[in-house]
Amino acid sequence: MPHTPPPLQPPARSLALTGASNFRDLGGYAGHGGRTVKWRRLFRSDHLAGLTPQDQAVLAGLGVARAIDFRGRAESAAHAYALPGVDYHHLVIEPTVVQRALELQRSGHRLTAQDAVALMQDTYRGFVYDNAPRFAELFGLLLDGRDAPLVFHCTAGKDRTGFAAALILLALGVPREVVMQDYLLTNDLYRRPPGIAGHAPDDVLAVLWRVQEDFLNAALHSVDSGFGGVQAYLADVLGLDAAAQRELATRYLQAA
């Protein structure tokens, strides 16, 4: 009998980097027409300022040529980086949760885990309404003339990055339940830097440094109720019309 070769194993989704714990590939998910998202084209991550020379060599080997940074100005200044051969794009989304938590504490309010969840949900609604121009810029970069692998990130790679990844996967036709599974992978991967504790109670920090379905669902509910669904939001708010969505699929989904 003829020998049947074993099926090819898909590439690893999470890349074991020393200086970034939440660096992972968006490839392999089934999108429009059952076509899968191409591997090794779209990466999401926590910030890249801690990458070692070996980590940088891994990115170079992957052909990563663009980095999109969603961090606020103070965040990016405190942990700046420059990667050889990688174009840097700063799409500023200022963080709001920590500031609002501090304001509550200064007013004498003892922050609870329930407060933290509400703050995170408000933050995600803000992504939809207040930060839409930044996500429109993201899709512009995904569709620009430089068709090369890219990584997008914020500080922890969980909220601003998580919503960006959800938008990209939804635009490519990946089902919501799969998008949510990808979003929640952060809880398995992200390592909070040592020495970062803050003055909030442990149960509050456990909310702020992780992700929950309630967070992303707050954003998606705003998209559905405020704009009539993802397709309308992509087209009417982010400028991703039908032709642009076809081009996105051509560029980032495997051929049928």
Secondary structure, 3 states (H helix, E strand, C coil): CCCCCCCCCCCCCECCCCCCCCCEECCCCECHHHCEECCCCEEEECCCCCCCHHHHHHHHHHCCCEEEECCCHHHHHHCCCCCCCCEEEECCCCCCHHHHHHHHHHCCCCCCHHHHHHHHHHHHHHHHHCCHHHHHHHHHHHCCCCCCCEEEECCCCCCHHHHHHHHHHHHCCCCHHHHHHHHHCHHHHCCCCCCCCCCCCHHHHHHHCCCCHHHHHHHHHHHHHHHCCHHHHHHHHCCCCHHHHHHHHHHHECCC
